[in-house]
């Protein structure tokens, strides 16, 4: 098991990950299952009006 040092960057990364995952879960709750991935992506991007987050989400989805 690798032991990593908790740094400001890892904390920030964890917070950002939690924010994005939470938003994705919320979008899925509102839209429900069975839609195309692009529908979820567009709704998720509406929640994040920050260009760098949008680029990251698009990289993950694509």
PECORPE-V607269 format. One line per field, one symbol per residue. ss: DSSP state (A for helix, B for strand, O for the rest). psi: psi as a letter, one per 40 degrees, with the letter a starting at -180 (. if undefined). burial: b if it has 24 or more other ideal C-beta (glycine too) atoms within 12 Angstrom, else e. Layout:
ss->???
psi->???
burial->???
//
This chain:
ss->OOOOOOOAAAAAAAAAAAAAAAAAAAAAAAAOOOOOAAAAAAAAAAAOOOAAAAAAAAAAAO
psi->hhhihhiddddddddddddddddddddddddiieiidddddddddddhfhddddddddddd.
burial->eeeeeeeeeeeeeeeeeeebeebbeebeeeeeeeeeeeebbebbbeebeeeeeeeebeeeee
//
